Amino acid sequence: MIKNEQGQTALVYYQPIDRVIMAGDIRYVFVTKRAVSLAWVNEEHIGQILSITKTCCGGNVKAVYHYATPSQVNVWSGTGR
C-alpha cells in the first residue's frame, strides 16, 4: 500500500476517467492524470471502496477500485514511469 504524508492510501479506479464517490461523509474524487484515475483515501474507508463491484460482460462481477501500484502513483504524480 502506498501512503501519502497524511497517511492516506492510493487507490485507483479501473477506467481512466474522473470519478466521484462518497464513503462515510467524505467525498473522494478519483482524478485522471496520464491515464491513471487515482484518489488518496482515508484508512477507515478503504474496505468500503474496495468492496464496490460492477456487473458486466455477461453477468461477471468485478471489483472496480484497487490499491495503486508504485508505477501507477509515479505516472499519476509525474515522477516516473
Order of alpha helices (4+ residues) and beta strands (2+ residues): beta-beta-beta-beta-alpha-beta-beta-beta-alpha
